[in-house]
C-alpha cells in the first residue's frame, strides 16, 4: 500500500470529518522532513485527482463525497468534447481534455472550471450509460474491432478472438462492453452478443436502430411466464362491482394496422342539448399488479416504441394484443370517464368508474371519414352507429372551437408513410394527411385527460401530470424576429400567451412560409414532459392535463389508473397517498427518460428510411424549400419531408451569413429561410444518415 492509499484509508475511516495535515502526520508517525514532504505531495496529488477536499477557510482536509460535485449526463461530440445535460436545463461545456474516461450518455460527477461561465470538468463516472453498441465488425490486419455506428461513442471497441461470435468482416453486430478503459487513450473491450447481418440486408437497418437504443421485442422469461398465466377470457369475479355497459353502443376508432386498442367511445345527446360522452379505457391495472414481474418490466420500458413496421411493446402481447385490447364482440374490462358536456364544450358533470364493455365495431379512421364524406355504402353497413358518429362529429367540432378560443396552438404534423416495392425497398415517401376522424378521437381523449386530471387535483391526490412550460424567452425572441421579417404581425405583450402564437400561426397559414413558421415555432416550444406537480400545458392551453387514455403503451397512464381505482374503491388511505407520491415521482422521471429515447429511435428510423429513398433518386432534381440556414450552408426540405444539406462551398461566389435575417447573401444573390429552390440529390452518407443536395443547374 503506497502513501496515497494509506491517506485515503485514513480519510475514509474518519467518516467525512475534517483533519489537519498535522493530525495526519501524527497518525502516520512521520518524523523526518523528507517524510513530511512525501505526505504533503501525496495530499496535493489526492486533491488534483478529486479524492480529497481541502477547505481554504479552516485549512483542513476531508474525503470527498458526491455532494461536493454536480451530477449530470454527459453527451459526447464526435470530435471528443461534450456537454453536461443537467436537470435545470443549464448545460455545461466539457473540453475534450477534461472528459476523463467518460463516454456518451454516462452519468458523471463534475466540477466547474474556475474563471469560466459554462465550462466544467468531469471528475468521476457514476454510471455507464452505454452498455451495448451497434457497429461494424472489422478484423483486418489480425486486429479485431467494432467501429460504432454512433460517432458520439468516440472509440472503437477491441474484441478478443474468442469473443467475436464468429462474425464476418463488415457485418453489423451488437457488442457488449465488458471492460471500460481507465484512461482517455485506451480502447474499451467488448464481446459480440448478436450478429445483425450485412448492411443492406432486409430489416438489418431497423434492427440496427432498435439495438442501438436497447429496444427488444422479447421479454424476460419470468415476464412471459407471468403473462401466460393471465386468462384471455373474463371470469365471473371480473364483473363484480363494475358498471355493466355491454348493452350500450360502444365502438373503437383506430388506424388499420393498430392491434393495441386501448380506447373506445360512446355518445348520446340529451333532450336539453347537452352531450353524454363516455371514454372507455382498457383497465390494464386489473391485470398488471404493482411490483410484479410484468410491472417492473413495464416501468423499465415506460413506453411502446414504433419503428415503422416493427413494434417494441411496453407490455407482453398476451396483454397488449390480447385480453387488454378492446376488440369487437368480446367483453373487456375498462375504466370509464363519463362526461356531460354542454353546447359550448364545457364539462358540467363527470364521473369515473370501473366498467365492462363489449365493442360493437372496430372502426378505422378511413371508414369513419368516408362516412362523414357521404359514402352511402359504408353508411348503410354501419347504420347502427352512423347517427352516433355524426353526433360525435358535432361534439368534436364544439370541443375544437372551445380549445381554439382559449388559445390552443394547432401545429401541422409531419408524419409520413414509406412505400415499398416487392423486394421491400423504399421507393417513395408520402406525407400522412390526418382527417377530421383523427381530430375527433383526439378531442375526446383530450377532454377525458383534462377531466381526470382536474378530478385528481381537486382531491389533492398524488398524480402524474402531463405538463408543457412556456417557450424559452431567447428562442421566442428569435421566432418573433423571423415572423416580423416575413411580414407576420406579432401582438406585443409583457407575458407570452398561447393566443399570440396561435394568431401568428393562423396568419402564416395564408403565406408560403406556413411550414417554415410551423417548424421554427415547434422548435421554440419546450418539450412536454411528465411531472408529479401540475404546472399546466401551454401548447394545449390547458390548466390541468394528464395522460389517462393509453395504459397499454404508456406507463404514466397505468399509474394514473391505479390512483383512480384506489380512490374509486375507497381505499385511498394515508399509507396509499405516501406510496403513490413516490410512485408518481419515480414514474415521471423514468418516463421522461424513456420517452426521449423512444423519440430519438423513431426519428432515426425515419432518417434511415428517408436515406434509403434518397439513394434511389440520386441525380434527380426536385423543388424544395429552405428549411435551415447556417454559416456552413443551407438545409432544404422536399414536399415529402426529406431534408438534405447544401454546403456553402457549393454555392457560386462568396456568401455572408446573417443570423438575424436567417439568410446567406452577397451582392448578387440571397438565400433566405422559406425560399423555394430547385435542388438535385447528389449523395447519401450511410454512416451519419445524412442526405446531400446541390442547387440544380438552373439555380446556379
C-alpha positions as CSV (number, residue, x, y, z in Angstrom):
1,X,0.0,0.0,0.0
2,X,1.6,3.3,-1.1
3,X,1.3,6.6,0.8
4,X,-1.7,7.9,-1.3
5,X,-3.7,4.7,-0.5
6,X,-2.8,5.0,3.2
7,X,-4.0,8.6,3.4
8,X,-7.3,7.7,1.6
9,X,-7.8,4.8,4.0
10,X,-7.4,7.1,7.0
11,X,-9.7,9.8,5.4
12,X,-12.4,7.2,4.8
13,X,-12.2,5.9,8.4
14,X,-13.0,9.4,9.7
15,X,-16.4,9.3,8.0
16,X,-16.2,12.7,6.3
17,X,-14.8,14.5,9.3
18,X,-12.1,17.2,8.7
19,X,-8.5,16.6,9.6
20,X,-5.3,18.8,9.5
21,X,-2.0,17.9,7.9
22,X,-0.5,17.8,11.4
23,X,-3.1,15.3,12.6
24,X,-2.5,13.1,9.6
25,X,1.3,13.2,10.1
26,X,0.7,12.1,13.7
27,X,-1.4,9.1,12.6
28,X,1.2,8.2,10.0
29,X,4.0,8.7,12.6
30,X,6.1,10.8,10.2
31,X,9.3,12.2,11.8
32,X,11.7,13.5,9.2
33,X,11.4,16.5,6.9
34,X,11.5,14.1,3.9
35,X,8.6,12.1,5.2
36,X,6.6,15.3,5.8
37,X,7.3,16.4,2.2
38,X,6.1,13.0,0.9
39,X,2.8,13.4,2.9
40,X,2.4,17.0,1.5
41,X,3.0,15.8,-2.1
42,X,0.5,12.9,-1.6
43,X,-2.2,15.3,-0.3
44,X,-1.6,17.6,-3.3
45,X,-2.0,14.6,-5.7
46,X,-5.2,13.4,-4.0
47,X,-6.6,16.9,-4.3
48,X,-5.8,17.1,-8.0
49,X,-7.4,13.7,-8.5
50,X,-10.5,14.9,-6.7
51,X,-10.3,12.2,-3.9
52,X,-9.5,14.7,-1.1
53,X,-11.0,18.1,-0.5
54,X,-9.1,21.0,1.1
55,X,-11.2,23.7,2.8
56,X,-9.4,27.0,2.5
57,X,-11.4,28.6,5.3
58,X,-10.3,26.2,8.1
59,X,-7.2,24.8,6.4
60,X,-8.4,21.2,6.8
61,X,-8.9,18.2,4.6
62,X,-11.6,15.5,4.3
63,X,-12.6,12.7,2.0
64,X,-14.8,13.8,-1.0
65,X,-18.4,12.8,-1.3
66,X,-20.9,13.0,-4.2
67,X,-22.5,16.2,-2.7
68,X,-19.2,18.0,-3.4
69,X,-19.8,17.8,-7.2
70,X,-22.6,18.4,-9.6
71,X,-24.3,15.4,-11.3
72,X,-25.3,15.3,-14.9
73,X,-25.5,13.1,-18.1
74,X,-22.5,13.5,-20.5
75,X,-23.3,13.9,-24.2
76,X,-20.2,13.5,-26.3
77,X,-19.5,15.0,-29.7
78,X,-17.7,13.0,-32.4
79,X,-14.7,15.4,-32.0
80,X,-14.2,14.5,-28.4
81,X,-15.7,17.4,-26.5
82,X,-19.1,17.2,-25.0
83,X,-21.9,18.7,-22.9
84,X,-23.3,18.0,-19.4
85,X,-27.1,17.8,-19.6
86,X,-28.4,19.0,-16.3
87,X,-32.0,18.7,-14.9
88,X,-32.3,22.5,-14.7
89,X,-31.7,22.8,-18.4
90,X,-28.5,24.9,-18.0
91,X,-26.0,22.7,-19.9
92,X,-22.2,23.0,-19.4
93,X,-19.4,22.6,-21.9
94,X,-16.7,20.0,-21.3
95,X,-13.4,20.3,-23.4
96,X,-12.0,17.1,-24.8
97,X,-9.1,17.3,-22.3
98,X,-11.5,17.3,-19.3
99,X,-13.8,14.4,-20.2
100,X,-11.7,12.0,-18.0
101,X,-12.7,8.4,-19.2
102,X,-16.4,9.3,-19.7
103,X,-18.4,8.0,-22.7
104,X,-21.6,9.2,-24.4
105,X,-24.7,9.0,-22.1
106,X,-22.6,8.3,-18.9
107,X,-23.9,9.8,-15.6
108,X,-21.0,11.7,-14.2
109,X,-19.9,14.0,-11.3
110,X,-18.3,17.3,-12.4
111,X,-16.9,20.5,-11.1
112,X,-17.0,23.9,-12.7
113,X,-13.7,25.2,-14.2
114,X,-12.7,28.4,-12.3
115,X,-12.7,31.6,-14.4
116,X,-15.3,30.3,-16.9
117,X,-19.0,30.8,-17.2
118,X,-20.2,27.5,-18.6
119,X,-17.2,25.1,-18.6
120,X,-16.8,22.0,-16.5
121,X,-14.5,19.1,-15.8
122,X,-15.7,15.5,-15.3
123,X,-14.2,14.1,-12.0
124,X,-15.9,10.7,-11.8
125,X,-18.1,8.3,-13.8
126,X,-21.0,7.3,-11.6
127,X,-22.9,5.1,-14.0
128,X,-22.2,3.9,-17.5
129,X,-25.0,5.0,-19.9
130,X,-23.9,2.7,-22.8
131,X,-23.6,-1.0,-22.3
132,X,-24.3,-2.2,-25.8
133,X,-23.3,-0.6,-29.0
134,X,-24.2,-1.3,-32.7
135,X,-21.3,-1.2,-35.1
136,X,-19.4,-2.7,-38.0
137,X,-17.1,-5.6,-37.3
138,X,-13.5,-5.1,-38.6
139,X,-11.0,-7.8,-38.3
140,X,-8.4,-6.7,-40.9
141,X,-4.6,-6.9,-40.1
142,X,-5.2,-9.6,-37.4
143,X,-6.8,-7.0,-35.2
144,X,-10.5,-7.2,-34.2
145,X,-12.6,-4.1,-33.6
146,X,-16.2,-3.0,-33.7
147,X,-16.5,0.5,-35.2
148,X,-19.5,2.2,-33.6
149,X,-22.3,3.5,-35.8
150,X,-22.9,6.3,-33.3
151,X,-20.0,8.6,-33.7
152,X,-20.7,10.1,-30.3
153,X,-19.1,6.9,-29.0
154,X,-15.6,8.1,-30.0
155,X,-13.5,5.0,-29.6
156,X,-13.5,1.6,-31.4
157,X,-14.1,-1.5,-29.2
158,X,-11.4,-4.1,-29.1
159,X,-12.7,-7.7,-29.5
160,X,-10.7,-10.7,-28.3
161,X,-10.7,-13.7,-30.8
162,X,-13.0,-15.9,-28.6
163,X,-15.5,-13.1,-28.2
164,X,-16.4,-12.4,-31.8
165,X,-19.3,-14.9,-32.1
166,X,-17.7,-15.9,-35.5
167,X,-18.8,-12.7,-37.0
168,X,-17.7,-11.9,-40.6
169,X,-15.7,-8.9,-41.6
170,X,-18.1,-6.0,-42.4
171,X,-21.2,-7.4,-40.6
172,X,-23.3,-5.2,-38.4
173,X,-23.1,-6.5,-34.9
174,X,-24.2,-5.7,-31.3
175,X,-21.3,-5.6,-28.9
176,X,-21.4,-5.6,-25.1
177,X,-18.7,-3.6,-23.4
178,X,-17.0,-5.8,-20.8
179,X,-14.0,-3.6,-19.8
180,X,-14.1,0.2,-19.8
181,X,-10.8,2.0,-20.1
182,X,-9.3,3.9,-17.2
183,X,-7.6,6.5,-19.4
184,X,-8.7,8.6,-22.3
185,X,-6.2,7.0,-24.7
186,X,-7.2,3.3,-24.1
187,X,-9.9,1.4,-26.0
188,X,-12.8,-0.4,-24.3
189,X,-13.0,-4.2,-24.7
190,X,-16.2,-6.0,-25.7
191,X,-17.8,-9.2,-26.8
192,X,-20.2,-9.6,-29.7
193,X,-23.6,-10.7,-28.5
194,X,-25.6,-10.5,-31.7
195,X,-24.9,-10.6,-35.4
196,X,-27.4,-8.5,-37.3
197,X,-26.2,-9.1,-40.8
198,X,-24.6,-7.1,-43.6
199,X,-25.7,-3.5,-44.2
200,X,-28.4,-3.6,-46.9
201,X,-29.8,-6.9,-45.9
202,X,-33.6,-6.9,-45.2
203,X,-34.5,-5.4,-41.9
204,X,-30.9,-5.0,-40.8
205,X,-31.3,-1.2,-40.8
206,X,-34.3,-1.3,-38.4
207,X,-32.7,-4.0,-36.3
208,X,-29.6,-1.8,-36.0
209,X,-31.6,1.2,-34.9
210,X,-33.5,-0.9,-32.3
211,X,-30.3,-2.5,-30.9
212,X,-28.6,0.9,-30.7
213,X,-31.4,2.2,-28.4
214,X,-31.7,-1.0,-26.4
215,X,-35.1,-1.9,-27.7
216,X,-36.3,-5.5,-27.7
217,X,-39.4,-7.2,-28.9
218,X,-38.7,-10.1,-26.5
219,X,-39.5,-10.1,-22.8
220,X,-37.6,-11.9,-20.0
221,X,-38.7,-15.4,-19.3
222,X,-40.2,-14.6,-15.9
223,X,-42.3,-11.9,-17.6
224,X,-43.6,-14.2,-20.3
225,X,-44.4,-16.9,-17.7
226,X,-46.4,-14.4,-15.7
227,X,-48.2,-13.2,-18.8
228,X,-49.0,-16.8,-19.9
229,X,-50.9,-17.3,-16.6
230,X,-53.3,-14.4,-17.4
231,X,-56.6,-15.7,-18.7
232,X,-57.7,-14.5,-22.1
233,X,-61.4,-14.6,-21.2
234,X,-63.2,-12.9,-18.3
235,X,-64.4,-15.0,-15.4
236,X,-67.4,-14.2,-13.1
237,X,-65.3,-12.5,-10.5
238,X,-64.1,-9.9,-13.1
239,X,-67.6,-8.4,-13.4
240,X,-68.1,-7.8,-9.7
241,X,-68.5,-4.1,-8.6
242,X,-68.3,-2.9,-12.2
243,X,-70.9,-0.9,-14.1
244,X,-72.2,-3.1,-16.9
245,X,-72.2,-1.1,-20.2
246,X,-72.4,-4.1,-22.5
247,X,-75.8,-3.0,-23.8
248,X,-74.6,0.4,-24.8
249,X,-73.4,1.3,-28.3
250,X,-69.6,1.3,-27.8
251,X,-67.0,1.1,-30.5
252,X,-63.3,1.8,-31.3
253,X,-61.8,4.1,-33.9
254,X,-58.1,3.4,-34.8
255,X,-55.7,3.0,-37.7
256,X,-56.0,0.0,-40.0
257,X,-52.9,-1.7,-38.6
258,X,-53.5,-1.0,-34.9
259,X,-53.5,-4.1,-32.6
260,X,-53.3,-2.5,-29.1
261,X,-56.8,-0.9,-29.0
262,X,-56.9,0.8,-25.6
263,X,-59.8,3.3,-26.1
264,X,-63.4,3.1,-27.0
265,X,-66.2,5.7,-27.1
266,X,-69.9,6.0,-26.8
267,X,-72.3,9.0,-27.0
268,X,-75.8,10.3,-26.8
269,X,-77.4,13.7,-27.0
270,X,-79.8,14.6,-24.2
271,X,-83.1,16.4,-24.7
272,X,-81.7,19.6,-23.2
273,X,-79.0,19.7,-25.9
274,X,-76.1,18.5,-23.7
275,X,-74.0,15.5,-24.8
276,X,-73.2,12.5,-22.7
277,X,-69.7,11.3,-23.8
278,X,-68.1,8.2,-22.4
279,X,-64.5,7.4,-23.0
280,X,-63.7,3.8,-22.0
281,X,-60.0,2.9,-21.5
282,X,-58.6,-0.6,-21.1
283,X,-58.3,-1.5,-17.4
284,X,-54.6,-2.6,-17.6
285,X,-54.2,-2.1,-13.9
286,X,-56.6,-5.0,-13.3
287,X,-54.0,-7.4,-14.8
288,X,-50.7,-5.7,-14.1
289,X,-50.2,-5.6,-10.4
290,X,-47.8,-3.3,-8.7
291,X,-44.2,-4.6,-8.5
292,X,-44.9,-7.9,-10.2
293,X,-42.6,-9.1,-13.0
294,X,-44.7,-7.5,-15.7
295,X,-45.0,-4.2,-13.9
296,X,-41.2,-4.0,-13.3
297,X,-40.5,-4.6,-17.0
298,X,-43.2,-2.1,-18.0
299,X,-41.6,0.5,-15.7
300,X,-38.2,-0.1,-17.2
301,X,-39.6,0.3,-20.8
302,X,-42.1,3.0,-19.8
303,X,-43.4,3.3,-23.4
304,X,-44.1,1.3,-26.5
305,X,-41.8,2.2,-29.4
306,X,-43.0,2.1,-33.1
307,X,-40.2,1.8,-35.7
308,X,-42.3,1.8,-38.8
309,X,-43.1,-1.9,-39.4
310,X,-41.6,-3.0,-36.1
311,X,-43.3,-2.6,-32.6
312,X,-41.4,-2.8,-29.3
313,X,-44.3,-3.1,-26.8
314,X,-44.3,-2.0,-23.2
315,X,-46.4,-5.0,-22.2
316,X,-46.3,-8.6,-23.4
317,X,-48.5,-9.4,-26.4
318,X,-50.8,-11.6,-24.2
319,X,-51.9,-8.2,-22.7
320,X,-51.2,-5.6,-25.4
321,X,-52.7,-7.6,-28.3
322,X,-54.8,-9.9,-26.1
323,X,-57.0,-9.5,-23.0
324,X,-56.5,-5.7,-22.6
325,X,-57.1,-4.8,-26.2
326,X,-60.7,-3.6,-26.8
327,X,-61.6,-5.9,-29.7
328,X,-65.1,-6.0,-31.1
329,X,-67.7,-8.5,-29.9
330,X,-65.8,-9.6,-26.7
331,X,-66.3,-8.4,-23.1
332,X,-63.5,-6.2,-21.9
333,X,-62.7,-4.5,-18.5
334,X,-62.4,-0.7,-18.7
335,X,-62.1,2.4,-16.7
336,X,-64.8,4.9,-17.9
337,X,-64.6,8.7,-17.9
338,X,-68.3,9.6,-18.1
339,X,-68.9,13.3,-19.0
340,X,-71.9,15.6,-19.6
341,X,-70.8,18.4,-21.9
342,X,-72.8,21.5,-22.8
343,X,-73.2,23.2,-26.2
344,X,-70.2,25.3,-25.5
345,X,-67.9,22.4,-24.8
346,X,-67.8,22.8,-21.0
347,X,-67.8,19.6,-18.9
348,X,-70.7,20.3,-16.5
349,X,-70.7,16.9,-14.8
350,X,-68.4,13.9,-14.8
351,X,-67.8,10.5,-13.1
352,X,-65.0,7.9,-13.3
353,X,-65.8,4.3,-12.6
354,X,-64.8,0.7,-13.3
355,X,-66.9,-0.8,-16.1
356,X,-67.2,-3.7,-18.6
357,X,-67.9,-3.1,-22.3
358,X,-68.5,-5.1,-25.5
359,X,-67.4,-3.1,-28.5
360,X,-69.9,-3.5,-31.4
361,X,-67.4,-2.4,-34.1
362,X,-63.7,-2.0,-34.7
363,X,-63.9,1.2,-36.9
364,X,-61.0,2.7,-38.8
365,X,-60.2,6.4,-39.3
366,X,-60.6,5.9,-43.1
367,X,-64.0,4.4,-42.9
368,X,-65.3,7.0,-40.4
369,X,-64.0,9.8,-42.6
370,X,-65.6,8.2,-45.6
371,X,-69.0,8.1,-43.8
372,X,-68.5,11.8,-42.9
373,X,-67.8,12.5,-46.6
374,X,-71.0,10.9,-47.7
375,X,-70.1,7.3,-48.6
376,X,-73.6,5.7,-48.8
377,X,-72.4,2.1,-48.9
378,X,-70.3,2.4,-45.7
379,X,-73.1,4.4,-44.0
380,X,-75.5,1.6,-44.7
381,X,-73.0,-1.0,-43.5
382,X,-72.6,0.8,-40.2
383,X,-76.2,2.0,-40.0
384,X,-76.4,1.1,-36.3
385,X,-73.8,3.7,-35.3
386,X,-74.0,6.2,-38.2
387,X,-76.1,8.6,-36.1
388,X,-73.7,8.3,-33.2
389,X,-70.8,9.1,-35.5
390,X,-72.4,12.4,-36.6
391,X,-73.3,13.3,-33.0
392,X,-69.7,12.7,-32.2
393,X,-68.7,14.9,-35.1
394,X,-70.8,17.8,-33.8
395,X,-69.4,17.5,-30.3
396,X,-65.8,17.2,-31.6
397,X,-66.3,20.5,-33.5
398,X,-67.6,22.2,-30.4
399,X,-64.6,20.9,-28.3
400,X,-62.2,22.0,-31.0
401,X,-63.7,25.5,-31.2
402,X,-63.6,25.8,-27.4
403,X,-59.9,24.9,-27.4
404,X,-59.2,27.4,-30.2
405,X,-60.9,30.1,-28.3
406,X,-58.7,29.6,-25.2
407,X,-55.5,29.7,-27.3
408,X,-54.7,26.1,-28.4
409,X,-51.8,26.0,-30.8
410,X,-52.5,23.6,-33.7
411,X,-49.2,22.6,-35.3
412,X,-49.0,20.9,-38.6
413,X,-47.6,17.4,-38.1
414,X,-45.1,15.8,-40.4
415,X,-45.8,12.1,-40.2
416,X,-45.0,10.1,-43.3
417,X,-45.6,6.6,-44.6
418,X,-43.0,4.7,-46.7
419,X,-43.9,2.9,-49.9
420,X,-42.0,-0.3,-50.5
421,X,-41.7,-2.4,-53.7
422,X,-42.0,-6.2,-53.8
423,X,-38.4,-6.6,-52.6
424,X,-39.0,-4.4,-49.6
425,X,-37.0,-1.4,-50.8
426,X,-38.3,2.1,-50.1
427,X,-39.5,3.7,-53.4
428,X,-41.4,6.7,-52.1
429,X,-42.1,8.8,-49.0
430,X,-45.7,10.0,-48.6
431,X,-46.9,12.6,-46.0
432,X,-49.9,11.4,-44.0
433,X,-52.9,13.7,-44.1
434,X,-54.9,13.5,-40.8
435,X,-58.6,13.7,-41.4
436,X,-61.3,15.0,-39.1
437,X,-61.9,11.4,-37.9
438,X,-58.4,11.6,-36.3
439,X,-59.3,15.0,-34.8
440,X,-62.5,13.6,-33.4
441,X,-60.7,11.0,-31.3
442,X,-58.0,13.5,-30.3
443,X,-60.6,15.9,-29.0
444,X,-62.3,13.2,-27.0
445,X,-59.1,11.9,-25.5
446,X,-58.0,15.5,-24.6
447,X,-61.3,16.3,-22.8
448,X,-61.1,12.9,-20.9
449,X,-57.5,13.6,-19.9
450,X,-58.4,17.0,-18.6
451,X,-61.4,15.8,-16.7
452,X,-59.4,13.1,-15.0
453,X,-56.5,15.4,-14.1
454,X,-58.9,18.1,-12.7
455,X,-60.6,15.4,-10.6
456,X,-57.2,14.3,-9.1
457,X,-56.1,17.8,-8.5
458,X,-59.4,18.8,-6.8
459,X,-58.9,15.7,-4.5
460,X,-55.3,16.6,-3.9
461,X,-54.2,13.1,-4.8
462,X,-50.6,12.4,-5.8
463,X,-50.6,12.2,-9.6
464,X,-48.7,12.1,-12.9
465,X,-49.5,15.2,-14.9
466,X,-48.5,16.0,-18.5
467,X,-47.0,19.5,-18.4
468,X,-45.7,21.9,-21.0
469,X,-43.9,25.0,-20.0
470,X,-43.9,28.4,-21.8
471,X,-41.3,28.9,-24.5
472,X,-37.8,30.0,-23.6
473,X,-37.6,33.8,-24.0
474,X,-34.4,33.8,-26.1
475,X,-35.8,31.3,-28.6
476,X,-39.1,33.2,-28.6
477,X,-37.2,36.4,-29.5
478,X,-35.6,34.6,-32.5
479,X,-39.1,33.3,-33.6
480,X,-40.6,36.8,-33.2
481,X,-37.8,38.3,-35.3
482,X,-38.3,35.7,-38.0
483,X,-42.1,36.2,-38.2
484,X,-41.8,40.0,-38.3
485,X,-39.2,39.6,-41.1
486,X,-41.8,37.6,-43.0
487,X,-44.5,40.2,-42.6
488,X,-46.4,38.4,-39.9
489,X,-47.9,40.8,-37.3
490,X,-46.9,39.5,-33.8
491,X,-49.0,41.0,-30.9
492,X,-47.0,42.8,-28.3
493,X,-47.4,41.6,-24.7
494,X,-45.4,41.6,-21.5
495,X,-46.2,38.0,-21.0
496,X,-46.4,35.4,-23.7
497,X,-49.8,33.9,-24.1
498,X,-50.9,30.9,-26.2
499,X,-53.2,33.1,-28.3
500,X,-50.4,35.3,-29.5
501,X,-48.6,32.3,-31.1
502,X,-51.9,30.8,-32.2
503,X,-52.7,34.1,-34.1
504,X,-49.3,34.3,-35.7
505,X,-49.6,30.7,-36.9
506,X,-53.0,31.4,-38.4
507,X,-51.6,34.4,-40.2
508,X,-48.8,32.3,-41.6
509,X,-51.3,29.8,-42.9
510,X,-52.1,32.2,-45.8
511,X,-48.4,32.6,-46.8
512,X,-45.8,30.4,-48.5
513,X,-44.0,30.4,-45.2
514,X,-46.5,28.4,-43.1
515,X,-44.4,25.2,-42.8
516,X,-41.3,27.3,-42.0
517,X,-43.1,29.2,-39.2
518,X,-44.7,26.0,-38.0
519,X,-41.3,24.3,-37.8
520,X,-39.5,27.1,-36.1
521,X,-42.4,27.6,-33.6
522,X,-42.3,23.9,-32.8
523,X,-38.5,24.1,-32.1
524,X,-39.2,27.2,-29.9
525,X,-41.5,25.2,-27.7
526,X,-40.4,23.5,-24.6
527,X,-40.8,19.7,-24.6
528,X,-43.8,18.4,-22.9
529,X,-43.0,16.1,-20.0
530,X,-44.4,14.1,-17.1
531,X,-44.4,15.6,-13.6
532,X,-45.8,14.9,-10.2
533,X,-46.6,18.7,-10.0
534,X,-49.2,20.4,-12.1
535,X,-47.9,23.5,-14.0
536,X,-50.4,23.4,-16.9
537,X,-50.0,22.6,-20.6
538,X,-49.0,25.7,-22.7
539,X,-49.4,24.1,-26.1
540,X,-52.9,22.8,-25.4
541,X,-53.8,26.0,-23.4
542,X,-54.9,23.6,-20.6
543,X,-54.7,24.4,-16.9
544,X,-54.7,20.8,-15.9
545,X,-53.8,17.8,-18.1
546,X,-52.6,14.2,-17.8
547,X,-52.3,11.0,-19.8
548,X,-55.0,8.6,-19.0
549,X,-56.1,7.1,-22.3
550,X,-53.2,4.7,-23.3
551,X,-52.2,2.5,-20.4
552,X,-51.3,-0.4,-22.8
553,X,-48.4,1.7,-24.2
554,X,-47.6,4.4,-21.6
555,X,-46.6,3.7,-18.0
556,X,-47.8,7.1,-16.6
557,X,-51.3,6.2,-17.8
558,X,-51.0,2.9,-15.8
559,X,-50.0,4.8,-12.6
560,X,-52.9,7.2,-13.2
561,X,-55.3,4.2,-13.5
562,X,-54.0,2.7,-10.2
563,X,-54.5,6.0,-8.4
564,X,-58.0,6.5,-9.8
565,X,-59.0,2.9,-9.0
566,X,-57.8,3.2,-5.4
567,X,-59.9,6.3,-5.0
568,X,-62.9,4.8,-6.7
569,X,-63.0,1.7,-4.4
570,X,-62.5,3.9,-1.3
571,X,-59.0,2.7,-0.3
572,X,-57.1,6.0,-0.6
573,X,-55.5,5.8,2.9
574,X,-52.6,7.9,4.2
575,X,-50.3,4.9,3.5
576,X,-51.6,4.8,-0.1
577,X,-51.1,8.5,-0.5
578,X,-47.5,8.3,0.6
579,X,-46.9,5.3,-1.7
580,X,-48.5,7.0,-4.7
581,X,-46.5,10.2,-4.1
582,X,-43.3,8.2,-4.5
583,X,-44.7,6.3,-7.5
584,X,-45.8,9.5,-9.3
585,X,-42.3,11.0,-8.9
586,X,-40.5,7.8,-10.0
587,X,-42.8,7.2,-12.9
588,X,-42.5,10.8,-14.2
589,X,-38.7,10.7,-14.0
590,X,-38.4,7.3,-15.7
591,X,-41.0,8.0,-18.4
592,X,-39.3,11.3,-19.4
593,X,-36.0,9.4,-19.9
594,X,-37.6,6.6,-21.9
595,X,-39.8,8.9,-23.9
596,X,-36.7,10.8,-25.1
597,X,-35.1,7.5,-26.1
598,X,-38.2,6.4,-28.0
599,X,-38.4,9.8,-29.8
600,X,-34.8,9.6,-30.9
601,X,-35.2,6.0,-32.1
602,X,-38.3,6.8,-34.1
603,X,-36.6,9.8,-35.7
604,X,-33.5,7.7,-36.5
605,X,-35.7,5.0,-38.1
606,X,-37.4,7.7,-40.3
607,X,-33.9,9.0,-41.2
608,X,-32.8,5.5,-42.2
609,X,-35.8,5.0,-44.5
610,X,-35.5,8.5,-46.0
611,X,-31.9,7.9,-46.8
612,X,-32.9,4.6,-48.4
613,X,-35.4,6.5,-50.6
614,X,-32.8,9.3,-51.4
615,X,-30.4,6.6,-52.6
616,X,-33.0,5.7,-55.3
617,X,-33.3,9.3,-56.6
618,X,-29.6,10.4,-56.7
619,X,-29.2,12.6,-59.7
620,X,-32.8,13.6,-59.9
621,X,-34.0,17.2,-59.3
622,X,-36.9,18.5,-57.1
623,X,-38.4,21.7,-55.9
624,X,-37.6,22.2,-52.2
625,X,-37.9,24.9,-49.6
626,X,-35.0,26.2,-47.5
627,X,-35.7,24.8,-44.0
628,X,-32.5,26.0,-42.3
629,X,-29.7,28.5,-42.8
630,X,-26.3,28.3,-41.0
631,X,-22.9,29.8,-41.7
632,X,-21.9,26.4,-43.2
633,X,-24.7,26.2,-45.7
634,X,-28.4,25.6,-46.4
635,X,-30.9,22.9,-45.4
636,X,-33.7,22.2,-47.8
637,X,-36.8,20.1,-47.5
638,X,-38.8,18.4,-50.2
639,X,-42.6,18.3,-50.0
640,X,-42.4,14.8,-48.7
641,X,-40.3,16.0,-45.7
642,X,-37.0,14.5,-47.0
643,X,-34.3,17.0,-46.0
644,X,-30.8,17.5,-47.3
645,X,-27.8,19.8,-46.9
646,X,-26.2,22.2,-49.4
647,X,-22.7,23.2,-48.3
648,X,-21.8,26.9,-48.7
649,X,-18.7,25.9,-50.6
650,X,-21.0,24.6,-53.4
651,X,-22.7,27.9,-53.9
652,X,-21.3,30.2,-56.6
653,X,-19.3,33.0,-55.1
654,X,-18.6,34.2,-51.5
655,X,-21.7,34.4,-49.2
656,X,-22.1,36.1,-45.8
657,X,-24.3,34.8,-43.1
658,X,-27.0,36.9,-41.3
659,X,-28.3,35.1,-38.3
660,X,-31.0,37.8,-37.6
661,X,-32.5,37.5,-41.1
662,X,-31.8,33.8,-41.4
663,X,-30.1,34.1,-44.8
664,X,-26.9,33.7,-46.8
665,X,-26.3,36.6,-49.1
666,X,-23.9,38.5,-51.4
667,X,-24.3,41.4,-53.8
668,X,-25.9,39.3,-56.4
669,X,-27.9,36.6,-54.6
670,X,-29.7,35.9,-51.3
671,X,-30.9,32.6,-49.9
672,X,-33.4,33.0,-47.1
673,X,-35.3,30.7,-44.8
674,X,-38.5,29.6,-46.5
675,X,-37.4,30.4,-50.1
676,X,-38.3,27.9,-52.8
677,X,-35.3,26.5,-54.7
678,X,-34.6,23.7,-57.1
679,X,-32.2,21.0,-55.9
680,X,-30.5,17.9,-57.1
681,X,-30.0,14.9,-54.8
682,X,-26.2,14.2,-55.1
683,X,-25.5,11.7,-52.4
684,X,-26.2,9.9,-49.1
685,X,-23.9,9.4,-46.1
686,X,-24.8,6.0,-44.8
687,X,-22.7,6.4,-41.7
688,X,-24.5,9.5,-40.5
689,X,-27.8,9.1,-42.3
690,X,-27.5,12.5,-43.9
691,X,-28.5,13.4,-47.4
692,X,-26.5,15.8,-49.6
693,X,-28.2,18.2,-52.0
694,X,-26.8,20.6,-54.5
695,X,-28.5,23.5,-56.3
696,X,-30.0,22.4,-59.6
697,X,-28.2,23.7,-62.7
698,X,-31.0,26.3,-63.3
699,X,-30.3,27.8,-59.9
700,X,-26.5,28.4,-60.4
